[in-house]
């Protein structure tokens, strides 16, 4: 597991996917700090790493990358960690369009495709 603060190549994500789940990489994004943790077996592992680094749980969202995919579907908004009734997010996805927009912007900055 590691924290990504500067851009990485999509080829790195492809290698991480091959080394772990085969076709996907779990990631936890901090939409306030603009960083993410990748490479964990569980989103909660990555969440713990970011919290240790000073992230606020309120700003963290779980996503999955499918680095082999060619279209927008390479990012999946699906994690149990995202179920947060207190933030009006009652699904495993990311329901708020503004939050999704922030995540897309951050990922586009941090992953060079």
DSSP file (Angstrom, degrees, kcal/mol; ACC not computed):
  #  RESIDUE AA STRUCTURE BP1 BP2  ACC     N-H-->O    O-->H-N    N-H-->O    O-->H-N    TCO  KAPPA ALPHA  PHI   PSI    X-CA   Y-CA   Z-CA
    1    1 A X              0   0    0      0, 0.0     2,-0.3     0, 0.0    38,-0.2   0.000 360.0 360.0 360.0 143.8    0.0    0.0    0.0
    2    2 A X  E     -A   38   0A   0     36,-2.0    36,-2.5     2,-0.0     2,-0.4  -0.997 360.0-115.9-153.8 158.1    1.1    3.5   -0.7
    3    3 A X  E     -A   37   0A   0     -2,-0.3     2,-0.6    34,-0.2    34,-0.3  -0.801  24.9-147.9 -95.6 133.1   -0.1    7.1   -0.8
    4    4 A X  E     +A   36   0A   0     32,-4.1    32,-1.7    -2,-0.4     3,-0.1  -0.903  34.7 150.4-105.2 117.2   -0.1    8.8   -4.1
    5    5 A X        +     0   0    0     -2,-0.6     2,-0.3    30,-0.2    -1,-0.1   0.574  67.7  44.1-115.1 -22.5    0.6   12.6   -4.0
    6    6 A X  S    S-     0   0    0      1,-0.1    -1,-0.2   104,-0.1   104,-0.1  -0.869 103.7 -74.7-123.1 157.5    2.2   13.0   -7.4
    7    7 A X        -     0   0    0     -2,-0.3     2,-0.3   102,-0.1   104,-0.2  -0.132  44.2-166.8 -57.6 142.6    1.1   11.6  -10.8
    8    8 A X  E     -e  111   0B   0    102,-2.9   104,-3.1    -4,-0.1     2,-0.2  -0.882  25.5-104.9-122.1 158.3    1.7    7.9  -11.5
    9    9 A X  E >>  -e  112   0B   0     -2,-0.3     3,-1.2   102,-0.2     4,-1.2  -0.536  21.5-123.6 -82.4 148.4    1.5    6.2  -14.9
   10   10 A X  H 3> S+     0   0    0    102,-2.3     4,-2.4     1,-0.3     5,-0.2   0.806 111.5  67.6 -58.7 -29.1   -1.4    3.9  -15.8
   11   11 A X  H 3> S+     0   0    0    101,-0.3     4,-1.9     1,-0.2    -1,-0.3   0.852  96.2  54.1 -62.0 -33.0    1.2    1.2  -16.4
   12   12 A X  H <> S+     0   0    0     -3,-1.2     4,-2.4     2,-0.2    -1,-0.2   0.913 108.2  48.8 -65.6 -41.8    1.9    1.2  -12.6
   13   13 A X  H  X S+     0   0    0     -4,-1.2     4,-2.7     1,-0.2    -2,-0.2   0.899 108.8  53.7 -64.3 -38.9   -1.8    0.7  -11.9
   14   14 A X  H  X S+     0   0    0     -4,-2.4     4,-2.3     1,-0.2    -1,-0.2   0.906 110.0  47.6 -60.7 -41.0   -1.9   -2.2  -14.4
   15   15 A X  H  X S+     0   0    0     -4,-1.9     4,-2.2     2,-0.2    -2,-0.2   0.908 111.0  50.1 -68.1 -41.6    1.1   -3.8  -12.7
   16   16 A X  H  X S+     0   0    0     -4,-2.4     4,-1.3     2,-0.2     6,-0.2   0.916 110.6  51.0 -61.6 -42.5   -0.5   -3.4   -9.2
   17   17 A X  H ><>S+     0   0    0     -4,-2.7     5,-3.4     1,-0.2     3,-0.6   0.937 110.6  48.2 -59.7 -47.1   -3.8   -4.9  -10.6
   18   18 A X  H 3<5S+     0   0    0     -4,-2.3    -1,-0.2     1,-0.2    -2,-0.2   0.874 112.7  49.2 -61.2 -37.5   -1.9   -7.9  -12.0
   19   19 A X  H 3<5S+     0   0    0     -4,-2.2    -1,-0.2    -5,-0.1    -2,-0.2   0.677 126.8  19.7 -76.8 -17.8    0.0   -8.4   -8.7
   20   20 A X  T <<5S-     0   0    0     -4,-1.3    -3,-0.2    -3,-0.6    -2,-0.1   0.668 135.6  -1.1-115.7 -87.0   -3.2   -8.2   -6.6
   21   21 A X  T   5S-     0   0    0      3,-0.7     2,-0.6    -5,-0.2    -3,-0.2   0.502  85.1-122.2 -94.6  -5.6   -6.7   -8.8   -7.9
   22   22 A X  S   <S+     0   0    0     -5,-3.4    -5,-0.1    -6,-0.2    -1,-0.1  -0.298  97.0  21.8  97.1 -50.6   -5.9   -9.4  -11.6
   23   23 A X  S    S+     0   0    0     -2,-0.6    45,-0.4    -6,-0.1     2,-0.3   0.441 115.3  54.4-131.6  -2.3   -8.0   -6.7  -13.1
   24   24 A X        -     0   0    0     -7,-0.4    -3,-0.7    42,-0.2     2,-0.4  -0.951  52.3-153.9-138.3 157.6   -8.6   -4.0  -10.5
   25   25 A X  E     -B   65   0A   0     40,-2.2    40,-3.0    -2,-0.3     2,-0.3  -0.997  20.7-138.2-126.3 125.6   -6.9   -1.8   -8.0
   26   26 A X  E     -B   64   0A   0     -2,-0.4    13,-1.2    14,-0.4    14,-0.4  -0.606  27.5-178.7 -79.7 144.7   -8.7   -0.6   -4.9
   27   27 A X  E     -BC  63  38A   0     36,-2.6    36,-2.7    -2,-0.3     2,-0.5  -0.994  23.8-153.4-144.2 149.5   -8.2    3.0   -3.9
   28   28 A X  E     -BC  62  37A   0      9,-2.3     9,-2.6    -2,-0.3     2,-0.4  -0.994  21.7-157.6-121.0 122.7   -9.2    5.4   -1.2
   29   29 A X  E     -BC  61  36A   0     32,-2.8    32,-2.0    -2,-0.5     2,-0.7  -0.812  13.4-150.4-106.6 142.4   -9.3    9.0   -2.2
   30   30 A X  E  >> -BC  60  35A   0      5,-3.1     4,-2.0    -2,-0.4     5,-1.0  -0.920  10.6-169.4-106.3 104.2   -9.1   12.1    0.0
   31   31 A X  T  45S+     0   0    0     28,-2.4    -1,-0.1    -2,-0.7    29,-0.1   0.666  83.5  50.7 -74.0 -14.7  -11.1   14.8   -1.8
   32   32 A X  T  45S+     0   0    0     27,-0.3    -1,-0.2    24,-0.1    28,-0.1   0.897 119.4  32.5 -85.1 -45.7   -9.9   17.5    0.5
   33   33 A X  T  45S-     0   0    0      2,-0.1    -2,-0.2    26,-0.1     3,-0.1   0.656 101.0-128.9 -86.1 -16.8   -6.1   16.8    0.3
   34   34 A X  T  <5 +     0   0    0     -4,-2.0     2,-0.3     1,-0.3    -3,-0.2   0.847  68.2 114.7  71.1  34.7   -6.2   15.6   -3.3
   35   35 A X  E   < - C   0  30A   0     -5,-1.0    -5,-3.1     2,-0.0     2,-0.3  -0.812  45.5-158.8-127.5 169.0   -4.3   12.4   -2.5
   36   36 A X  E     -AC   4  29A   0    -32,-1.7   -32,-4.1    -2,-0.3     2,-0.4  -0.994  14.0-136.0-148.2 155.6   -5.1    8.7   -2.6
   37   37 A X  E     +AC   3  28A   0     -9,-2.6    -9,-2.3    -2,-0.3     2,-0.3  -0.921  29.9 179.7-108.1 138.2   -4.0    5.4   -1.2
   38   38 A X  E     +AC   2  27A   0    -36,-2.5   -36,-2.0    -2,-0.4   -11,-0.2  -0.895  47.0  46.3-133.1 163.1   -3.7    2.4   -3.5
   39   39 A X        +     0   0    0    -13,-1.2     2,-0.1    -2,-0.3   -12,-0.1   0.516  69.1 137.0  89.5   6.0   -2.8   -1.2   -3.3
   40   40 A X        -     0   0    0    -14,-0.4   -14,-0.4     1,-0.1    -1,-0.3  -0.463  57.8-133.5 -83.5 158.8   -4.6   -2.4   -0.3
   41   41 A X  S    S+     0   0    0      1,-0.2     2,-0.3    -2,-0.1    -1,-0.1   0.833  95.5  26.2 -75.0 -33.3   -6.6   -5.6    0.0
   42   42 A X  S >> S-     0   0    0      1,-0.1     4,-1.4   -16,-0.1     3,-0.6  -0.946  76.3-126.7-128.2 149.6   -9.5   -3.7    1.5
   43   43 A X  H 3> S+     0   0    0     -2,-0.3     4,-2.6     1,-0.2     5,-0.2   0.858 112.1  61.5 -59.9 -33.4  -10.6   -0.1    1.2
   44   44 A X  H 3> S+     0   0    0      1,-0.2     4,-2.3     2,-0.2    -1,-0.2   0.832  98.7  55.3 -65.0 -31.2  -10.6    0.1    5.0
   45   45 A X  H <> S+     0   0    0     -3,-0.6     4,-1.8     2,-0.2    -1,-0.2   0.930 111.3  43.9 -63.9 -44.3   -6.8   -0.7    5.0
   46   46 A X  H  X S+     0   0    0     -4,-1.4     4,-2.4     2,-0.2    -2,-0.2   0.876 110.6  55.4 -68.7 -37.7   -6.2    2.3    2.8
   47   47 A X  H  X S+     0   0    0     -4,-2.6     4,-2.5     1,-0.2    -1,-0.2   0.931 107.2  50.3 -58.6 -46.2   -8.6    4.4    4.8
   48   48 A X  H  X S+     0   0    0     -4,-2.3     4,-2.3     1,-0.2    -1,-0.2   0.894 108.9  51.7 -59.7 -41.7   -6.5    3.6    7.9
   49   49 A X  H  X S+     0   0    0     -4,-1.8     4,-1.2     2,-0.2    -1,-0.2   0.925 111.7  46.0 -62.0 -45.3   -3.3    4.6    6.2
   50   50 A X  H  <>S+     0   0    0     -4,-2.4     5,-2.5     1,-0.2    -2,-0.2   0.888 111.2  51.8 -67.2 -38.2   -4.7    7.9    5.1
   51   51 A X  H ><5S+     0   0    0     -4,-2.5     3,-1.7     1,-0.2    -1,-0.2   0.901 106.2  54.8 -64.5 -39.5   -6.1    8.6    8.6
   52   52 A X  H 3<5S+     0   0    0     -4,-2.3    -1,-0.2     1,-0.3    -2,-0.2   0.820 106.3  53.5 -59.5 -29.9   -2.7    7.9   10.1
   53   53 A X  T 3<5S-     0   0    0     -4,-1.2    -1,-0.3    -3,-0.2    -2,-0.2   0.374 132.5 -91.8 -87.8   3.7   -1.4   10.5    7.7
   54   54 A X  T < 5S+     0   0    0     -3,-1.7    -3,-0.2     1,-0.3    -2,-0.1   0.524  74.6 147.2 102.9   6.7   -3.9   13.1    8.9
   55   55 A X      < -     0   0    0     -5,-2.5     2,-0.5    -6,-0.1    -1,-0.3  -0.405  47.4-123.6 -72.6 153.3   -6.8   12.7    6.6
   56   56 A X    >   -     0   0    0      1,-0.1     3,-2.2    -2,-0.1     4,-0.3  -0.861  12.6-135.9 -96.6 128.9  -10.4   13.3    7.9
   57   57 A X  G >  S+     0   0    0     -2,-0.5     3,-1.6     1,-0.3    -1,-0.1   0.806 102.7  67.1 -55.5 -32.0  -12.7   10.2    7.4
   58   58 A X  G 3  S+     0   0    0      1,-0.3    -1,-0.3   -28,-0.0    -3,-0.0   0.771 101.8  48.2 -57.9 -28.1  -15.4   12.6    6.2
   59   59 A X  G <  S+     0   0    0     -3,-2.2   -28,-2.4   -29,-0.0     2,-0.4   0.389  92.3  99.4 -95.4   1.2  -13.3   13.4    3.1
   60   60 A X  E <   +B   30   0A   0     -3,-1.6     2,-0.4    -4,-0.3   -30,-0.2  -0.757  44.7 177.5-101.3 135.9  -12.4    9.7    2.2
   61   61 A X  E     -B   29   0A   0    -32,-2.0   -32,-2.8    -2,-0.4     2,-0.4  -0.997  23.7-130.0-136.4 138.6  -14.2    7.7   -0.5
   62   62 A X  E     +B   28   0A   0     -2,-0.4     2,-0.3   -34,-0.2   -34,-0.2  -0.742  34.1 161.6 -91.5 132.4  -13.6    4.2   -1.8
   63   63 A X  E     -B   27   0A   0    -36,-2.7   -36,-2.6    -2,-0.4     2,-0.4  -0.883  27.5-135.1-137.6 170.0  -13.2    3.5   -5.5
   64   64 A X  E     -BD  26  76A   0     12,-2.4    12,-3.0    -2,-0.3     2,-0.4  -0.985  11.7-147.1-128.5 142.2  -11.9    0.8   -7.8
   65   65 A X  E     -BD  25  75A   0    -40,-3.0   -40,-2.2    -2,-0.4     2,-0.5  -0.891   8.3-167.3-106.1 139.3   -9.7    1.2  -10.9
   66   66 A X    >   -     0   0    0      8,-3.0     3,-2.0    -2,-0.4   -42,-0.2  -0.799  12.5-175.2-117.4  83.8   -9.9   -1.1  -13.9
   67   67 A X  T 3  S+     0   0    0     -2,-0.5   -53,-0.1     1,-0.3    -1,-0.1   0.652  76.4  60.0 -62.9 -17.7   -6.7    0.1  -15.6
   68   68 A X  T 3  S+     0   0    0    -45,-0.4    -1,-0.3     6,-0.1     6,-0.1   0.701  83.5 101.0 -80.6 -18.8   -7.2   -2.1  -18.7
   69   69 A X    <   -     0   0    0     -3,-2.0     5,-0.1     1,-0.1    -3,-0.1  -0.365  59.6-156.3 -69.7 145.6  -10.6   -0.4  -19.5
   70   70 A X        +     0   0    0     -2,-0.1    -1,-0.1     3,-0.0     2,-0.1   0.649  67.6  54.2 -97.6 -18.3  -10.5    2.2  -22.3
   71   71 A X  S >  S-     0   0    0      1,-0.0     3,-1.5     4,-0.0     4,-0.1  -0.312 105.8 -75.6-108.6-169.5  -13.5    4.3  -21.4
   72   72 A X  G >  S+     0   0    0      1,-0.3     3,-1.5     2,-0.1    -3,-0.0   0.687 115.3  81.2 -61.6 -17.8  -14.8    6.2  -18.4
   73   73 A X  G 3   +     0   0    0      1,-0.3    -1,-0.3    -8,-0.0    -4,-0.1   0.434  62.9  92.0 -70.8   4.0  -15.8    2.9  -16.8
   74   74 A X  G <  S+     0   0    0     -3,-1.5    -8,-3.0    -9,-0.1     2,-0.5   0.682  81.5  63.2 -71.8 -14.6  -12.3    2.4  -15.7
   75   75 A X  E <  S-D   65   0A   0     -3,-1.5     2,-0.5   -10,-0.2   -10,-0.2  -0.954  71.3-168.9-111.3 125.5  -13.3    4.1  -12.4
   76   76 A X  E     -D   64   0A   0    -12,-3.0   -12,-2.4    -2,-0.5     2,-1.1  -0.955  15.7-150.1-116.1 129.1  -15.9    2.3  -10.3
   77   77 A X        +     0   0    0     -2,-0.5     2,-0.3   -14,-0.2    17,-0.2  -0.765  51.7 125.0 -95.9  89.2  -17.6    4.0   -7.4
   78   78 A X        +     0   0    0     -2,-1.1     2,-0.3   -16,-0.2    15,-0.2  -0.819  18.6 126.1-155.2 107.2  -18.3    0.9   -5.2
   79   79 A X    >   -     0   0    0     13,-2.3     3,-1.6    -2,-0.3     4,-0.3  -0.938  53.6-133.6-160.3 138.6  -17.3    0.4   -1.6
   80   80 A X  G >  S+     0   0    0     -2,-0.3     3,-1.9     1,-0.3    -1,-0.1   0.842 107.0  68.3 -58.1 -32.1  -19.0   -0.5    1.6
   81   81 A X  G 3  S+     0   0    0      1,-0.3    -1,-0.3    11,-0.1   -21,-0.1   0.734  88.4  66.1 -60.3 -22.6  -17.0    2.3    3.2
   82   82 A X  G <  S+     0   0    0     -3,-1.6     2,-0.9    10,-0.3     9,-0.3   0.594  70.2 106.1 -79.1  -9.9  -19.1    4.8    1.1
   83   83 A X    <   +     0   0    0     -3,-1.9     2,-0.2    -4,-0.3     7,-0.2  -0.605  41.8 151.8 -73.7 107.9  -22.3    4.0    3.0
   84   84 A X  B > > +F   89   0C   0      5,-3.4     5,-2.5    -2,-0.9     3,-1.9  -0.706  25.0 178.3-142.6  84.2  -22.7    7.1    5.1
   85   85 A X  G > 5S+     0   0    0      1,-0.3     3,-1.8    -2,-0.2     5,-0.1   0.838  84.7  64.1 -56.3 -31.6  -26.2    8.1    6.0
   86   86 A X  G 3 5S+     0   0    0      1,-0.3    -1,-0.3     3,-0.1     4,-0.1   0.728 108.5  41.0 -66.0 -19.9  -24.8   11.1    8.0
   87   87 A X  G < 5S-     0   0    0     -3,-1.9    -1,-0.3     2,-0.2    -2,-0.2   0.116 121.4-108.3-110.0  17.5  -23.5   12.5    4.7
   88   88 A X  T < 5S+     0   0    0     -3,-1.8     2,-0.6     1,-0.2    -3,-0.2   0.792  81.7 128.4  59.1  31.1  -26.7   11.5    2.8
   89   89 A X  B   < +F   84   0C   0     -5,-2.5    -5,-3.4     1,-0.1    -2,-0.2  -0.917  24.0 165.6-116.1 102.1  -24.8    8.8    1.0
   90   90 A X        +     0   0    0     -2,-0.6     2,-0.2    -7,-0.2    -7,-0.1   0.282  53.5  67.3-102.4   9.4  -26.9    5.6    1.4
   91   91 A X  S    S-     0   0    0     -9,-0.3    -7,-0.2     2,-0.2     4,-0.1  -0.712  88.1-110.3-121.8 173.9  -25.3    3.5   -1.3
   92   92 A X  S    S+     0   0    0     -2,-0.2   -13,-2.3    -9,-0.1   -10,-0.3   0.577 101.5  70.8 -77.0 -10.5  -22.0    1.8   -1.9
   93   93 A X  S    S-     0   0    0    -15,-0.2     2,-0.5   -11,-0.1    -2,-0.2   0.013 100.0 -95.1 -86.3-162.9  -21.5    4.4   -4.6
   94   94 A X        -     0   0    0    -17,-0.2     6,-0.1     1,-0.1    -2,-0.1  -0.935  39.6-177.7-119.8 103.6  -20.8    8.1   -4.4
   95   95 A X        +     0   0    0     -2,-0.5     2,-0.5    -4,-0.1    -1,-0.1   0.796  54.5  87.1 -77.7 -31.4  -24.3    9.7   -4.8
   96   96 A X     >  -     0   0    0      1,-0.2     4,-2.3     2,-0.0     5,-0.2  -0.587  66.2-150.8 -76.4 119.9  -23.3   13.4   -4.7
   97   97 A X  H  > S+     0   0    0     -2,-0.5     4,-2.2     1,-0.2    -1,-0.2   0.840  96.1  53.7 -59.9 -34.0  -22.5   14.7   -8.2
   98   98 A X  H  > S+     0   0    0      2,-0.2     4,-2.2     1,-0.2    -1,-0.2   0.901 108.7  48.5 -67.9 -39.8  -20.1   17.3   -6.9
   99   99 A X  H  > S+     0   0    0      2,-0.2     4,-2.3     1,-0.2    -2,-0.2   0.921 111.5  49.9 -65.1 -43.5  -18.2   14.7   -4.9
  100  100 A X  H  X S+     0   0    0     -4,-2.3     4,-2.8     1,-0.2    -2,-0.2   0.907 109.4  52.3 -59.6 -42.1  -18.0   12.5   -8.0
  101  101 A X  H  X S+     0   0    0     -4,-2.2     4,-2.5     1,-0.2    -1,-0.2   0.908 108.9  49.9 -61.4 -43.2  -16.7   15.4  -10.0
  102  102 A X  H  X S+     0   0    0     -4,-2.2     4,-2.5     2,-0.2    -1,-0.2   0.909 111.2  49.4 -61.4 -42.3  -14.0   16.1   -7.4
  103  103 A X  H  X S+     0   0    0     -4,-2.3     4,-2.9     2,-0.2     5,-0.2   0.938 110.9  48.6 -64.9 -46.6  -12.9   12.5   -7.5
  104  104 A X  H  X S+     0   0    0     -4,-2.8     4,-2.7     1,-0.2    -2,-0.2   0.926 112.9  48.9 -57.9 -45.0  -12.8   12.4  -11.3
  105  105 A X  H  X S+     0   0    0     -4,-2.5     4,-1.3     2,-0.2    -1,-0.2   0.909 113.0  46.7 -61.4 -43.6  -10.7   15.6  -11.3
  106  106 A X  H  X S+     0   0    0     -4,-2.5     4,-2.3     2,-0.2     3,-0.2   0.927 113.1  48.2 -65.0 -46.2   -8.3   14.3   -8.7
  107  107 A X  H  X S+     0   0    0     -4,-2.9     4,-2.5     1,-0.2    -2,-0.2   0.916 109.2  53.4 -63.1 -42.3   -7.9   10.9  -10.4
  108  108 A X  H  < S+     0   0    0     -4,-2.7    -1,-0.2    -5,-0.2    -2,-0.2   0.813 112.5  45.7 -62.5 -28.6   -7.3   12.6  -13.8
  109  109 A X  H  < S+     0   0    0     -4,-1.3    -1,-0.2    -3,-0.2    -2,-0.2   0.850 119.0  40.1 -78.7 -36.0   -4.5   14.7  -12.1
  110  110 A X  H  < S+     0   0    0     -4,-2.3  -102,-2.9     1,-0.1     2,-0.5   0.688 110.3  57.6 -91.4 -19.0   -2.9   11.8  -10.3
  111  111 A X  E  <  -e    8   0B   0     -4,-2.5     2,-0.8  -104,-0.2  -102,-0.2  -0.951  69.6-151.0-118.9 118.7   -3.1    9.0  -13.0
  112  112 A X  E      e    9   0B   0   -104,-3.1  -102,-2.3    -2,-0.5  -101,-0.3  -0.783 360.0 360.0 -90.0 110.7   -1.5    9.6  -16.4
  113  113 A X              0   0    0     -2,-0.8    -1,-0.1    -5,-0.2  -104,-0.1   0.397 360.0 360.0 -94.3 360.0   -3.4    7.6  -19.0
